[in-house]
Amino acid sequence: MDIKQLEVFVAVAKHKSFSKAARELFLTQPTVSSHIQNLESEMQTVLLNRNNKTITLTDSGNILYNHAIVILNDCKKAVYDIKEYSGRIEGSLNIVCSSIPETYIFPKFLSNFCDRYPNITFTINHCNSNLVIPEILSERVTFGIVGSKLKHPHIEYSDFINDELLLICPNDCKLDVDQDGYIDIENLKKLTFLMRKEGSGTRNVIVKTLNSSPVTFSSLKVRANVESNDAIIQMVKEGLGCSFASQISVQDMIDRNELKGYRIKGYKFDRNFYFLFSKKKVFTPTEKKFLEFFEEFYGISINEDTSL
């Protein structure tokens, strides 16, 4: 049994796929299959169930997987310690973000992080808030940043920034506002909406807030459900309808009179953004550096009991 075999085994287990593991490791699929076969032969047991469309771990595979994670992390730590001793801090990170953090929050943080650690590389994946937890628990990614919190016993959440959703409308939209600049919630019944698809943090906030008001989400006239936040903003600019959008994503356009932005009297459409990771995760030194910098940058304290 060697390190490469364990790397291949862990990659197949994470992705539940030989082809995806091959892409991650820059190997051919036959090479991946060969490593797994040799490992199973050496261990004299079957490690992976291959009967279904997806690959799953056998009981023996689960035992080896837990040991393999520790062994590979120890190897990474050894390499890291030697490079740090030589004055070089290197490594790679896998992170998943929902739409707003990926576009409007994370870039500034990463710019500062890379200034301090220029030799650390990273992969940013995108998915809706409700799909982030499976990515983290499978260890396909280590950290997530999302706009809604879905409770899970094995996930650690830390809120780090607050955001408010504004009602955005085309410039030719005319709504009556009070002396403080707010509109009455009944105005929403007159509008045509473009909404984010189910699963997005933005939509979750809208549904929750409206369903506690006289104007429920289901009572709105929704013209389209759209995947992309940026696409919705452009559609609103073109007059296709109105929507709710993160203030940090539209404030510049409102200031330039490209859109109209409104707040609703008596109702605040706000939410936190959350940084999350698996409580079971044993962090590599590179991941720990990332955590420390995240805490410093946002002035928060993260529970890191699971880290090295």
N, C-alpha and C positions, 0 to 999 in steps of 0.2 A: 504494500500500500504506500503510495507516494502523495505528495502535496497536490500535484496536478489532478490525480484521480479524485481527490476530495473536492477540489475546486469544481470539477465537472459535475460530480455527484450533487453538490449543494446547488449549483446553478440549475440542474434539471429539476431538483426538488422544489426550488423557488418558483420556477416558471411553469412547472408541470408539463414540460415540453422539451423534447430533444432539440428541435429546430431553433427554438428561442434561446436555449442554453448555448447552442453553437454560435448564434449571432452575437450573444453577449461576450463570449470568450474568443471570438474570431477564429473558430475552428470549423471544420466540416462536420456535417451530421454523422457520417460514418466514423469519424474520429471520436466524437462524443460517445457513440454507441459502443465503440471498442473499449474506451476507458471504463464505462459502466460494466461491461461484460467481464473485463479483467478484474475489476474490483469485486464483483459478485463471486467470481471463481476463486479469488484469493480468500474471501471471507467465508466461502462455502455456504452461501445463503442467498436468497432472492431479496433484493433491496427495494425494487420498484414493481408495482403492479402495472402491467401494460395492457390490460384487457379492455379498458374503455378508451374513449377518445382523449381523455386527459390522464396524465401519469400521476399516480399516488404512491405514497410510501407504505411499505409493509411494516410490521412491528419491528423487524430487524432494521429496516431502513430508518425508522424514527429514532432508534437508539444510536445508530451511526451518525445520523444528521446532527443530533445534539452534541455529540463529541466533535464532529467535524467543524461545527461553528466555532467551538472553543479553540481547536487546534489552528484553524485558519486565522482567527483573531490574534492568537499568540504569535503566529508567524508575521502578521502585519505589524504587531507591536514591536517585534524584534527588529524588523527592517526600519520602522519609524525611529526607534531609539538610536540606532546606529547613524541614521541620516541626521537626526537632531543633534547628536554628539558632533557631527561634522559640520553643523551649521545650516543644514538643509531640512526644511519641513515640507514634506510632500505627502501625497495621497489623493484619494478620489472620494467623492460624495455622491449619493443618489437621493434626490429630493423630489417630492411631488407637490404640486400647487393647484389650487382651484384658480379660476379665471382672474379675479381682481388682484389677489396677491402676486400672481405670476407676472402680470403686466404693470401694475402700478405701485407695488410695495417692495417686492423682493429685489428688483434690479439695483436700487440704491444701496440696499444692504450688501448685496454681492459685490458691488463696486468697492465698498469699504473693506470687505473681507479679503478680497483679492489684492488690495493694496498692501495688506499686512502679510498675507500668505500667498504670494504670486505663483507658487509651484503646486498648489492644491487645485485639482480640476474637479468639475462637477457635471452631473447630468440632471437636467430639469425635465420632469415628466408632468403632463397635464391631465387632470380628470376632475369631474365634479366632486363636491364635498362628500357626498354619500358613498363614493367609490374609493376614497383615500384609505380607509381603515384596512380593507383586504390587501391593498398594496403594501402597507406597512407590516401587517401581521405575517405576510408571506416572505418578508425581508427582501422583496424586489426593490424596495426603497427603504431608507432609514428614517427620514424626517418628512413631515407634511405640514403645509400651511393652508388653512381652509377658513371659510366664512361661516360655518355652522358647526355646532358641537353635537355629535352623536355618541351617547354614553356607551362605553365598552369597558369591561373589567380589566382588560390588558392594555388599554391605551392611556397614556399620560397626556393631558391637555394643559397648556399655559396660554392664557389670553395676553396679547401683547400690544394691541392697537385697537382703537374704537373707530367705527365708521358709521355714517348716516346715509340712508337712501333718500334721494330727492325724487319728487315727481318731475319728470322732464317732458316737455312738450315742444312742438315746432314753434317757430317764431310768430306764425300767424294765429296761434291759439290764444284766445282771450278768456281769461277766467277772472272772476271778481275776487279781490283780495281785501282783507281787513286792514286796519291802520298799522298792524304789525307785520303785514306782508304774508299772512297765512290765508289759505283757502278752506272752505267748508268741505268736509268729506263727501257730502252729497253730490258735489261737482263730479266725482269720479264716475257716477252713473251716466253722465253725458258723453264720456270720452271713449274712444276706441284704443285698445291696448295691444302692445307687443310685449310678450312675456318670455323670460328665460324658461328653458325646459325644466321638467321635474328633476330634482336631485341637486339643483344649484343652490348655494347658500343664499343668494339674492332672492330667489323665489320663495324659499322657506320663510324668510323674514316677512315678505309681502303677505303670504298666505296667513301666517300666524297673527300678524297685526290686524289685517282686515277682518279676519274671522272673529275678532274681539270687538268689532265695530258694527254700526248699523248697516254698513255696506260690505257684505261678505265677498270673498274672492270669486265665488261662483256666480255672483250677480253682475260681474263686470263683463263688458263686451270685449272679448279677446280675438283679435284678428289673426295673430300668428304666435306660435311658440318657437323660439329661436335659440340655437345652441350658444352663440357667441354674444358676449356683452358688447363688444365693439360694433358688431353688426347691428344690434338693436339701436345703439346710439346713432349710427349713420342713417338707419331707417327713420328714426324720429326726425332727424335733421331734414330728410327728404319729404316729410309730411305724411308718412304712412300711419302714424298713430302716436300714442304717448306711452310712457313706460316709467318704471322706477329704476334708478341707477345709483351706484355708489358715488357719493359726492367727490371722492378723490379722482374718479374717472371722468367727471363732467364739469367740474368747477371752472376749469380754464375755458371751456366752450361757452359756458354761461357768461363768464366775464367778457368774452369776445362777442357776445350777443349772437352766437350761433344757435343757441337753444334757450328756452325758458326753463327756469327751475323753480319749483314751488315746495313749500312745506305745508302740512295739513294740520289745521288747528285741533289740538287735543290729542294728537297721535304722533308718536315719534317712531319712525322706521329706522331704528339703529341696531347695530350688532357689533360683536367683537370678532376680530380675526384671531385664530388659534394656531399655535405651534404644537405639534404632536409627534409622539414616537411610541414605540412598543415598550411597555414596562419590563418585558423579558429580554430586551436587547442588551447585549454586552458590547459597549461602544469601543471602537478602535481609537487609538490616540488622535487620529485625524478628526474623527467625529466628535471627540471630546473637545478639541480645539474649536470646532465649529460651535458647539454648545456654549462654551465659555464666551466666545465673541458675540453670540446672539444675546446672551444675558447682558453683556457690557453695552452693546449697541442700543438695546431697547430698555435698559434699566430695570430688568425683571429678574426674578429668581426662579430657576427651573429645578424641579425635583430630579436629581441625577443619581438616585440611589443604585440604579442598575448599571451605571457606567464603571469603567475600570478606574 
